């Protein structure tokens, strides 16, 4: 048995200026940049997240700009296996997360726990 839930929306920006991109999305979404968040570093900028809402993170990338989701879980191997049974495939296994691709082509990540209150609002899988 394990749990998982939608964790974050990541806005992948192919841009040399991540601060300019983060400023745009902060204004567009009405969520200020959170400079004190431990996730705001290097190519990443975190926006302030209201309780019980998904994280919004802006990240500088080398691939085309797009938006992807993160699914957080208390058991990454079990969640990856569950999603593979649904038709998803593993693109790459990194140190702390797994990049997957849905049968319809969208990329997403399976990550360790990120948000407080887990497993509130999570699905229980057996």
Buried (B, 14 or more C-beta within 10 A) or exposed (E): EBBBBBBBBBBBBEBEEBEEBBBBBBEEEEBEBBEEBEBBEEEBBBBBBEEEEBBBBBBBBEEEEEEBBBBBBBBBEBBBEBBEEEEBEEEEEEEEBBBBBBEEEEBBBBBEBBBEEBBEEBEEBE
